[in-house]
């Protein structure tokens, strides 16, 4: 993980999410532009317990 990386992980999931390499959840990665330096990366991890299907749309 680079210094300009930020990981958002679900708590209490079926697995411990890997924030240092390849995570089995296949996180969504978004580039975050910064005015004060190099761009950063936002890694949004997906839960494996299905909670997204239970949340209201």
PQR file of N, CA, C, O and H, with PARSE charges and radii, in Angstrom:
ATOM      1  N   UNK A   1       0.844  -1.176   0.000 -0.4000 1.5000
ATOM      2  CA  UNK A   1       0.000   0.000   0.000 -0.0000 2.0000
ATOM      3  C   UNK A   1       0.890   1.240   0.000  0.5500 1.7000
ATOM      4  O   UNK A   1       1.806   1.359   0.813 -0.5500 1.4000
ATOM      5  N   UNK A   2       0.614   2.144  -0.906 -0.4000 1.5000
ATOM      6  CA  UNK A   2       1.372   3.391  -0.987 -0.0000 2.0000
ATOM      7  C   UNK A   2       0.845   4.385   0.035  0.5500 1.7000
ATOM      8  O   UNK A   2      -0.260   4.227   0.554 -0.5500 1.4000
ATOM      9  H   UNK A   2      -0.131   2.047  -1.566  0.4000 1.0000
ATOM     10  N   UNK A   3       1.628   5.394   0.319 -0.4000 1.5000
ATOM     11  CA  UNK A   3       1.246   6.399   1.311 -0.0000 2.0000
ATOM     12  C   UNK A   3      -0.010   7.155   0.895  0.5500 1.7000
ATOM     13  O   UNK A   3      -0.746   7.649   1.749 -0.5500 1.4000
ATOM     14  H   UNK A   3       2.526   5.522  -0.102  0.4000 1.0000
ATOM     15  N   UNK A   4      -0.261   7.250  -0.410 -0.4000 1.5000
ATOM     16  CA  UNK A   4      -1.437   7.976  -0.897 -0.0000 2.0000
ATOM     17  C   UNK A   4      -2.614   7.060  -1.177  0.5500 1.7000
ATOM     18  O   UNK A   4      -3.524   7.448  -1.910 -0.5500 1.4000
ATOM     19  H   UNK A   4       0.336   6.848  -1.104  0.4000 1.0000
ATOM     20  N   UNK A   5      -2.628   5.840  -0.611 -0.4000 1.5000
ATOM     21  CA  UNK A   5      -3.741   4.905  -0.739 -0.0000 2.0000
ATOM     22  C   UNK A   5      -4.610   4.979   0.508  0.5500 1.7000
ATOM     23  O   UNK A   5      -4.112   5.120   1.625 -0.5500 1.4000
ATOM     24  H   UNK A   5      -1.889   5.525  -0.015  0.4000 1.0000
ATOM     25  N   UNK A   6      -5.918   4.881   0.296 -0.4000 1.5000
ATOM     26  CA  UNK A   6      -6.870   4.823   1.402 -0.0000 2.0000
ATOM     27  C   UNK A   6      -7.795   3.647   1.142  0.5500 1.7000
ATOM     28  O   UNK A   6      -8.340   3.509   0.047 -0.5500 1.4000
ATOM     29  H   UNK A   6      -6.322   4.766  -0.612  0.4000 1.0000
ATOM     30  N   UNK A   7      -7.974   2.790   2.158 -0.4000 1.5000
ATOM     31  CA  UNK A   7      -8.827   1.612   2.029 -0.0000 2.0000
ATOM     32  C   UNK A   7     -10.052   1.778   2.909  0.5500 1.7000
ATOM     33  O   UNK A   7      -9.945   2.146   4.079 -0.5500 1.4000
ATOM     34  H   UNK A   7      -7.531   2.902   3.047  0.4000 1.0000
ATOM     35  N   UNK A   8     -11.221   1.503   2.335 -0.4000 1.5000
ATOM     36  CA  UNK A   8     -12.480   1.470   3.076 -0.0000 2.0000
ATOM     37  C   UNK A   8     -12.901   0.006   3.112  0.5500 1.7000
ATOM     38  O   UNK A   8     -13.191  -0.586   2.073 -0.5500 1.4000
ATOM     39  H   UNK A   8     -11.308   1.204   1.385  0.4000 1.0000
ATOM     40  N   UNK A   9     -12.934  -0.575   4.303 -0.4000 1.5000
ATOM     41  CA  UNK A   9     -13.254  -1.997   4.441 -0.0000 2.0000
ATOM     42  C   UNK A   9     -14.468  -2.191   5.339  0.5500 1.7000
ATOM     43  O   UNK A   9     -14.673  -1.418   6.274 -0.5500 1.4000
ATOM     44  H   UNK A   9     -12.699  -0.095   5.147  0.4000 1.0000
ATOM     45  N   UNK A  10     -15.280  -3.217   5.067 -0.4000 1.5000
ATOM     46  CA  UNK A  10     -16.413  -3.507   5.944 -0.0000 2.0000
ATOM     47  C   UNK A  10     -15.934  -4.117   7.262  0.5500 1.7000
ATOM     48  O   UNK A  10     -14.972  -4.884   7.283 -0.5500 1.4000
ATOM     49  H   UNK A  10     -15.114  -3.845   4.307  0.4000 1.0000
ATOM     50  N   UNK A  11     -16.595  -3.780   8.334 -0.4000 1.5000
ATOM     51  CA  UNK A  11     -16.252  -4.351   9.641 -0.0000 2.0000
ATOM     52  C   UNK A  11     -17.097  -5.594   9.892  0.5500 1.7000
ATOM     53  O   UNK A  11     -18.238  -5.683   9.438 -0.5500 1.4000
ATOM     54  H   UNK A  11     -17.377  -3.157   8.316  0.4000 1.0000
ATOM     55  N   UNK A  12     -16.534  -6.538  10.608 -0.4000 1.5000
ATOM     56  CA  UNK A  12     -17.269  -7.739  10.982 -0.0000 2.0000
ATOM     57  C   UNK A  12     -17.640  -8.618   9.799  0.5500 1.7000
ATOM     58  O   UNK A  12     -18.669  -9.293   9.843 -0.5500 1.4000
ATOM     59  H   UNK A  12     -15.607  -6.466  10.977  0.4000 1.0000
ATOM     60  N   UNK A  13     -16.836  -8.631   8.745 -0.4000 1.5000
ATOM     61  CA  UNK A  13     -17.138  -9.419   7.554 -0.0000 2.0000
ATOM     62  C   UNK A  13     -16.654 -10.860   7.749  0.5500 1.7000
ATOM     63  O   UNK A  13     -16.051 -11.189   8.771 -0.5500 1.4000
ATOM     64  H   UNK A  13     -16.001  -8.083   8.710  0.4000 1.0000
ATOM     65  N   UNK A  14     -16.925 -11.702   6.765 -0.4000 1.5000
ATOM     66  CA  UNK A  14     -16.539 -13.112   6.827 -0.0000 2.0000
ATOM     67  C   UNK A  14     -15.033 -13.312   6.723  0.5500 1.7000
ATOM     68  O   UNK A  14     -14.519 -14.347   7.147 -0.5500 1.4000
ATOM     69  H   UNK A  14     -17.414 -11.434   5.935  0.4000 1.0000
ATOM     70  N   UNK A  15     -14.316 -12.333   6.161 -0.4000 1.5000
ATOM     71  CA  UNK A  15     -12.862 -12.424   6.010 -0.0000 2.0000
ATOM     72  C   UNK A  15     -12.218 -11.152   6.534  0.5500 1.7000
ATOM     73  O   UNK A  15     -12.882 -10.130   6.708 -0.5500 1.4000
ATOM     74  H   UNK A  15     -14.734 -11.492   5.816  0.4000 1.0000
ATOM     75  N   UNK A  16     -10.927 -11.226   6.780 -0.4000 1.5000
ATOM     76  CA  UNK A  16     -10.141 -10.020   7.046 -0.0000 2.0000
ATOM     77  C   UNK A  16      -9.663  -9.515   5.686  0.5500 1.7000
ATOM     78  O   UNK A  16      -8.977 -10.241   4.965 -0.5500 1.4000
ATOM     79  H   UNK A  16     -10.387 -12.056   6.639  0.4000 1.0000
ATOM     80  N   UNK A  17     -10.008  -8.304   5.335 -0.4000 1.5000
ATOM     81  CA  UNK A  17      -9.675  -7.765   4.020 -0.0000 2.0000
ATOM     82  C   UNK A  17      -8.206  -7.363   3.953  0.5500 1.7000
ATOM     83  O   UNK A  17      -7.674  -6.748   4.877 -0.5500 1.4000
ATOM     84  H   UNK A  17     -10.565  -7.715   5.920  0.4000 1.0000
ATOM     85  N   UNK A  18      -7.565  -7.718   2.850 -0.4000 1.5000
ATOM     86  CA  UNK A  18      -6.142  -7.465   2.638 -0.0000 2.0000
ATOM     87  C   UNK A  18      -5.963  -6.057   2.084  0.5500 1.7000
ATOM     88  O   UNK A  18      -6.435  -5.755   0.987 -0.5500 1.4000
ATOM     89  H   UNK A  18      -7.998  -8.218   2.100  0.4000 1.0000
ATOM     90  N   UNK A  19      -5.292  -5.206   2.829 -0.4000 1.5000
ATOM     91  CA  UNK A  19      -5.051  -3.832   2.376 -0.0000 2.0000
ATOM     92  C   UNK A  19      -3.616  -3.637   1.906  0.5500 1.7000
ATOM     93  O   UNK A  19      -3.182  -2.507   1.681 -0.5500 1.4000
ATOM     94  H   UNK A  19      -4.909  -5.451   3.719  0.4000 1.0000
ATOM     95  N   UNK A  20      -2.875  -4.741   1.758 -0.4000 1.5000
ATOM     96  CA  UNK A  20      -1.488  -4.631   1.321 -0.0000 2.0000
ATOM     97  C   UNK A  20      -1.241  -5.270  -0.038  0.5500 1.7000
ATOM     98  O   UNK A  20      -0.155  -5.114  -0.596 -0.5500 1.4000
ATOM     99  H   UNK A  20      -3.227  -5.659   1.941  0.4000 1.0000
ATOM    100  N   UNK A  21      -2.205  -5.975  -0.578 -0.4000 1.5000
ATOM    101  CA  UNK A  21      -2.015  -6.666  -1.854 -0.0000 2.0000
ATOM    102  C   UNK A  21      -3.354  -6.960  -2.498  0.5500 1.7000
ATOM    103  O   UNK A  21      -4.242  -6.108  -2.527 -0.5500 1.4000
ATOM    104  H   UNK A  21      -3.087  -6.102  -0.125  0.4000 1.0000
ATOM    105  N   UNK A  22      -3.494  -8.168  -3.013 -0.4000 1.5000
ATOM    106  CA  UNK A  22      -4.734  -8.571  -3.675 -0.0000 2.0000
ATOM    107  C   UNK A  22      -5.742  -9.069  -2.660  0.5500 1.7000
ATOM    108  O   UNK A  22      -5.482 -10.038  -1.947 -0.5500 1.4000
ATOM    109  H   UNK A  22      -2.772  -8.860  -2.990  0.4000 1.0000
ATOM    110  N   UNK A  23      -6.889  -8.416  -2.592 -0.4000 1.5000
ATOM    111  CA  UNK A  23      -7.953  -8.836  -1.688 -0.0000 2.0000
ATOM    112  C   UNK A  23      -8.958  -9.668  -2.489  0.5500 1.7000
ATOM    113  O   UNK A  23      -9.297  -9.300  -3.614 -0.5500 1.4000
ATOM    114  H   UNK A  23      -7.100  -7.629  -3.171  0.4000 1.0000
ATOM    115  N   UNK A  24      -9.441 -10.781  -1.932 -0.4000 1.5000
ATOM    116  CA  UNK A  24     -10.384 -11.628  -2.662 -0.0000 2.0000
ATOM    117  C   UNK A  24     -11.727 -10.965  -2.949  0.5500 1.7000
ATOM    118  O   UNK A  24     -12.490 -11.473  -3.770 -0.5500 1.4000
ATOM    119  H   UNK A  24      -9.166 -11.080  -1.018  0.4000 1.0000
ATOM    120  N   UNK A  25     -12.035  -9.858  -2.305 -0.4000 1.5000
ATOM    121  CA  UNK A  25     -13.321  -9.197  -2.553 -0.0000 2.0000
ATOM    122  C   UNK A  25     -13.314  -8.393  -3.853  0.5500 1.7000
ATOM    123  O   UNK A  25     -14.368  -7.960  -4.319 -0.5500 1.4000
ATOM    124  H   UNK A  25     -11.415  -9.445  -1.638  0.4000 1.0000
ATOM    125  N   UNK A  26     -12.137  -8.190  -4.436 -0.4000 1.5000
ATOM    126  CA  UNK A  26     -12.046  -7.421  -5.681 -0.0000 2.0000
ATOM    127  C   UNK A  26     -12.466  -5.977  -5.496  0.5500 1.7000
ATOM    128  O   UNK A  26     -13.437  -5.537  -6.110 -0.5500 1.4000
ATOM    129  H   UNK A  26     -11.281  -8.541  -4.057  0.4000 1.0000
ATOM    130  N   UNK A  27     -11.755  -5.226  -4.660 -0.4000 1.5000
ATOM    131  CA  UNK A  27     -12.172  -3.863  -4.349 -0.0000 2.0000
ATOM    132  C   UNK A  27     -12.213  -2.962  -5.589  0.5500 1.7000
ATOM    133  O   UNK A  27     -11.444  -3.121  -6.536 -0.5500 1.4000
ATOM    134  H   UNK A  27     -10.966  -5.583  -4.160  0.4000 1.0000
ATOM    135  N   UNK A  28     -13.134  -2.027  -5.533 -0.4000 1.5000
ATOM    136  CA  UNK A  28     -13.227  -0.985  -6.563 -0.0000 2.0000
ATOM    137  C   UNK A  28     -12.142   0.040  -6.260  0.5500 1.7000
ATOM    138  O   UNK A  28     -11.979   0.443  -5.108 -0.5500 1.4000
ATOM    139  H   UNK A  28     -13.759  -1.898  -4.763  0.4000 1.0000
ATOM    140  N   UNK A  29     -11.402   0.464  -7.275 -0.4000 1.5000
ATOM    141  CA  UNK A  29     -10.304   1.414  -7.073 -0.0000 2.0000
ATOM    142  C   UNK A  29     -10.605   2.682  -7.857  0.5500 1.7000
ATOM    143  O   UNK A  29     -10.897   2.632  -9.052 -0.5500 1.4000
ATOM    144  H   UNK A  29     -11.534   0.136  -8.210  0.4000 1.0000
ATOM    145  N   UNK A  30     -10.532   3.819  -7.172 -0.4000 1.5000
ATOM    146  CA  UNK A  30     -10.786   5.113  -7.801 -0.0000 2.0000
ATOM    147  C   UNK A  30      -9.590   6.035  -7.588  0.5500 1.7000
ATOM    148  O   UNK A  30      -9.026   6.100  -6.496 -0.5500 1.4000
ATOM    149  H   UNK A  30     -10.295   3.859  -6.201  0.4000 1.0000
ATOM    150  N   UNK A  31      -9.218   6.738  -8.636 -0.4000 1.5000
ATOM    151  CA  UNK A  31      -8.151   7.733  -8.529 -0.0000 2.0000
ATOM    152  C   UNK A  31      -8.734   8.985  -7.881  0.5500 1.7000
ATOM    153  O   UNK A  31      -9.833   9.418  -8.226 -0.5500 1.4000
ATOM    154  H   UNK A  31      -9.677   6.685  -9.523  0.4000 1.0000
ATOM    155  N   UNK A  32      -7.998   9.554  -6.951 -0.4000 1.5000
ATOM    156  CA  UNK A  32      -8.419  10.771  -6.258 -0.0000 2.0000
ATOM    157  C   UNK A  32      -7.403  11.854  -6.569  0.5500 1.7000
ATOM    158  O   UNK A  32      -6.252  11.792  -6.138 -0.5500 1.4000
ATOM    159  H   UNK A  32      -7.105   9.202  -6.670  0.4000 1.0000
ATOM    160  N   UNK A  33      -7.850  12.854  -7.329 -0.4000 1.5000
ATOM    161  CA  UNK A  33      -6.972  13.963  -7.690 -0.0000 2.0000
ATOM    162  C   UNK A  33      -6.737  14.846  -6.467  0.5500 1.7000
ATOM    163  O   UNK A  33      -7.655  15.113  -5.692 -0.5500 1.4000
ATOM    164  H   UNK A  33      -8.785  12.905  -7.680  0.4000 1.0000
ATOM    165  N   UNK A  34      -5.495  15.293  -6.309 -0.4000 1.5000
ATOM    166  CA  UNK A  34      -5.141  16.174  -5.193 -0.0000 2.0000
ATOM    167  C   UNK A  34      -4.529  17.447  -5.748  0.5500 1.7000
ATOM    168  O   UNK A  34      -3.751  17.406  -6.700 -0.5500 1.4000
ATOM    169  H   UNK A  34      -4.749  15.076  -6.939  0.4000 1.0000
ATOM    170  N   UNK A  35      -4.881  18.567  -5.155 -0.4000 1.5000
ATOM    171  CA  UNK A  35      -4.330  19.857  -5.565 -0.0000 2.0000
ATOM    172  C   UNK A  35      -2.914  20.071  -5.031  0.5500 1.7000
ATOM    173  O   UNK A  35      -2.139  20.832  -5.610 -0.5500 1.4000
ATOM    174  H   UNK A  35      -5.514  18.599  -4.382  0.4000 1.0000
ATOM    175  N   UNK A  36      -2.576  19.396  -3.924 -0.4000 1.5000
ATOM    176  CA  UNK A  36      -1.312  19.670  -3.239 -0.0000 2.0000
ATOM    177  C   UNK A  36      -0.225  18.625  -3.477  0.5500 1.7000
ATOM    178  O   UNK A  36       0.793  18.633  -2.785 -0.5500 1.4000
ATOM    179  H   UNK A  36      -3.206  18.778  -3.455  0.4000 1.0000
ATOM    180  N   UNK A  37      -0.419  17.732  -4.435 -0.4000 1.5000
ATOM    181  CA  UNK A  37       0.614  16.716  -4.656 -0.0000 2.0000
ATOM    182  C   UNK A  37       0.138  15.631  -5.598  0.5500 1.7000
ATOM    183  O   UNK A  37      -0.811  15.829  -6.357 -0.5500 1.4000
ATOM    184  H   UNK A  37      -1.246  17.726  -4.997  0.4000 1.0000
ATOM    185  N   UNK A  38       0.794  14.488  -5.550 -0.4000 1.5000
ATOM    186  CA  UNK A  38       0.427  13.407  -6.467 -0.0000 2.0000
ATOM    187  C   UNK A  38      -0.963  12.852  -6.144  0.5500 1.7000
ATOM    188  O   UNK A  38      -1.436  12.931  -5.010 -0.5500 1.4000
ATOM    189  H   UNK A  38       1.565  14.327  -4.934  0.4000 1.0000
ATOM    190  N   UNK A  39      -1.592  12.297  -7.159 -0.4000 1.5000
ATOM    191  CA  UNK A  39      -2.916  11.706  -6.969 -0.0000 2.0000
ATOM    192  C   UNK A  39      -2.835  10.536  -5.993  0.5500 1.7000
ATOM    193  O   UNK A  39      -1.791   9.899  -5.852 -0.5500 1.4000
ATOM    194  H   UNK A  39      -1.208  12.232  -8.080  0.4000 1.0000
ATOM    195  N   UNK A  40      -3.934  10.269  -5.334 -0.4000 1.5000
ATOM    196  CA  UNK A  40      -4.040   9.142  -4.422 -0.0000 2.0000
ATOM    197  C   UNK A  40      -5.018   8.130  -4.981  0.5500 1.7000
ATOM    198  O   UNK A  40      -5.605   8.346  -6.041 -0.5500 1.4000
ATOM    199  H   UNK A  40      -4.782  10.786  -5.448  0.4000 1.0000
ATOM    200  N   UNK A  41      -5.195   7.029  -4.273 -0.4000 1.5000
ATOM    201  CA  UNK A  41      -6.077   5.951  -4.694 -0.0000 2.0000
ATOM    202  C   UNK A  41      -6.988   5.551  -3.550  0.5500 1.7000
ATOM    203  O   UNK A  41      -6.538   5.355  -2.421 -0.5500 1.4000
ATOM    204  H   UNK A  41      -4.719   6.854  -3.411  0.4000 1.0000
ATOM    205  N   UNK A  42      -8.291   5.430  -3.855 -0.4000 1.5000
ATOM    206  CA  UNK A  42      -9.296   4.994  -2.890 -0.0000 2.0000
ATOM    207  C   UNK A  42      -9.707   3.575  -3.253  0.5500 1.7000
ATOM    208  O   UNK A  42     -10.190   3.327  -4.358 -0.5500 1.4000
ATOM    209  H   UNK A  42      -8.657   5.590  -4.772  0.4000 1.0000
ATOM    210  N   UNK A  43      -9.515   2.639  -2.318 -0.4000 1.5000
ATOM    211  CA  UNK A  43      -9.867   1.230  -2.521 -0.0000 2.0000
ATOM    212  C   UNK A  43     -11.125   0.953  -1.693  0.5500 1.7000
ATOM    213  O   UNK A  43     -11.089   0.999  -0.464 -0.5500 1.4000
ATOM    214  H   UNK A  43      -9.123   2.841  -1.420  0.4000 1.0000
ATOM    215  N   UNK A  44     -12.226   0.668  -2.369 -0.4000 1.5000
ATOM    216  CA  UNK A  44     -13.489   0.403  -1.683 -0.0000 2.0000
ATOM    217  C   UNK A  44     -13.728  -1.106  -1.719  0.5500 1.7000
ATOM    218  O   UNK A  44     -14.027  -1.673  -2.770 -0.5500 1.4000
ATOM    219  H   UNK A  44     -12.255   0.630  -3.368  0.4000 1.0000
ATOM    220  N   UNK A  45     -13.594  -1.743  -0.561 -0.4000 1.5000
ATOM    221  CA  UNK A  45     -13.731  -3.190  -0.456 -0.0000 2.0000
ATOM    222  C   UNK A  45     -15.202  -3.572  -0.342  0.5500 1.7000
ATOM    223  O   UNK A  45     -16.013  -2.835   0.219 -0.5500 1.4000
ATOM    224  H   UNK A  45     -13.351  -1.282   0.292  0.4000 1.0000
ATOM    225  N   UNK A  46     -15.524  -4.745  -0.889 -0.4000 1.5000
ATOM    226  CA  UNK A  46     -16.899  -5.268  -0.873 -0.0000 2.0000
ATOM    227  C   UNK A  46     -17.022  -6.326   0.213  0.5500 1.7000
ATOM    228  O   UNK A  46     -16.105  -7.118   0.431 -0.5500 1.4000
ATOM    229  H   UNK A  46     -14.865  -5.343  -1.344  0.4000 1.0000
ATOM    230  N   UNK A  47     -18.160  -6.332   0.888 -0.4000 1.5000
ATOM    231  CA  UNK A  47     -18.367  -7.359   1.915 -0.0000 2.0000
ATOM    232  C   UNK A  47     -18.646  -8.698   1.245  0.5500 1.7000
ATOM    233  O   UNK A  47     -19.168  -8.753   0.131 -0.5500 1.4000
ATOM    234  H   UNK A  47     -18.906  -5.690   0.711  0.4000 1.0000
ATOM    235  N   UNK A  48     -18.297  -9.761   1.927 -0.4000 1.5000
ATOM    236  CA  UNK A  48     -18.567 -11.098   1.419 -0.0000 2.0000
ATOM    237  C   UNK A  48     -19.729 -11.758   2.148  0.5500 1.7000
ATOM    238  O   UNK A  48     -20.070 -12.904   1.852 -0.5500 1.4000
ATOM    239  H   UNK A  48     -17.873  -9.717   2.832  0.4000 1.0000
ATOM    240  N   UNK A  49     -20.344 -11.053   3.098 -0.4000 1.5000
ATOM    241  CA  UNK A  49     -21.472 -11.632   3.830 -0.0000 2.0000
ATOM    242  C   UNK A  49     -22.823 -11.223   3.238  0.5500 1.7000
ATOM    243  O   UNK A  49     -23.865 -11.588   3.783 -0.5500 1.4000
ATOM    244  H   UNK A  49     -20.067 -10.122   3.338  0.4000 1.0000
ATOM    245  N   UNK A  50     -22.822 -10.472   2.131 -0.4000 1.5000
ATOM    246  CA  UNK A  50     -24.060 -10.123   1.424 -0.0000 2.0000
ATOM    247  C   UNK A  50     -24.811  -8.935   1.995  0.5500 1.7000
ATOM    248  O   UNK A  50     -25.970  -8.726   1.638 -0.5500 1.4000
ATOM    249  H   UNK A  50     -21.976 -10.176   1.689  0.4000 1.0000
ATOM    250  N   UNK A  51     -24.205  -8.161   2.852 -0.4000 1.5000
ATOM    251  CA  UNK A  51     -24.936  -7.056   3.485 -0.0000 2.0000
ATOM    252  C   UNK A  51     -25.396  -5.995   2.491  0.5500 1.7000
ATOM    253  O   UNK A  51     -26.382  -5.304   2.747 -0.5500 1.4000
ATOM    254  H   UNK A  51     -23.263  -8.331   3.142  0.4000 1.0000
ATOM    255  N   UNK A  52     -24.698  -5.851   1.354 -0.4000 1.5000
ATOM    256  CA  UNK A  52     -25.124  -4.860   0.367 -0.0000 2.0000
ATOM    257  C   UNK A  52     -26.496  -5.199  -0.213  0.5500 1.7000
ATOM    258  O   UNK A  52     -27.266  -4.300  -0.554 -0.5500 1.4000
ATOM    259  H   UNK A  52     -23.897  -6.412   1.145  0.4000 1.0000
ATOM    260  N   UNK A  53     -26.800  -6.475  -0.325 -0.4000 1.5000
ATOM    261  CA  UNK A  53     -28.116  -6.883  -0.853 -0.0000 2.0000
ATOM    262  C   UNK A  53     -29.228  -6.580   0.137  0.5500 1.7000
ATOM    263  O   UNK A  53     -30.383  -6.437  -0.263 -0.5500 1.4000
ATOM    264  H   UNK A  53     -26.175  -7.205  -0.048  0.4000 1.0000
ATOM    265  N   UNK A  54     -28.901  -6.480   1.431 -0.4000 1.5000
ATOM    266  CA  UNK A  54     -29.888  -6.242   2.467 -0.0000 2.0000
ATOM    267  C   UNK A  54     -30.149  -4.765   2.723  0.5500 1.7000
ATOM    268  O   UNK A  54     -31.157  -4.410   3.334 -0.5500 1.4000
ATOM    269  H   UNK A  54     -27.962  -6.597   1.756  0.4000 1.0000
ATOM    270  N   UNK A  55     -29.238  -3.892   2.256 -0.4000 1.5000
ATOM    271  CA  UNK A  55     -29.379  -2.452   2.494 -0.0000 2.0000
ATOM    272  C   UNK A  55     -30.430  -1.868   1.543  0.5500 1.7000
ATOM    273  O   UNK A  55     -30.525  -2.293   0.392 -0.5500 1.4000
ATOM    274  H   UNK A  55     -28.419  -4.180   1.760  0.4000 1.0000
ATOM    275  N   UNK A  56     -31.218  -0.898   2.019 -0.4000 1.5000
ATOM    276  CA  UNK A  56     -32.216  -0.266   1.140 -0.0000 2.0000
ATOM    277  C   UNK A  56     -31.537   0.485  -0.001  0.5500 1.7000
ATOM    278  O   UNK A  56     -30.472   1.075   0.184 -0.5500 1.4000
ATOM    279  H   UNK A  56     -31.141  -0.553   2.955  0.4000 1.0000
ATOM    280  N   UNK A  57     -32.141   0.460  -1.152 -0.4000 1.5000
ATOM    281  CA  UNK A  57     -31.600   1.146  -2.329 -0.0000 2.0000
ATOM    282  C   UNK A  57     -32.033   2.573  -2.385  0.5500 1.7000
ATOM    283  O   UNK A  57     -31.665   3.294  -3.313 -0.5500 1.4000
ATOM    284  H   UNK A  57     -33.005  -0.020  -1.302  0.4000 1.0000
TER
END
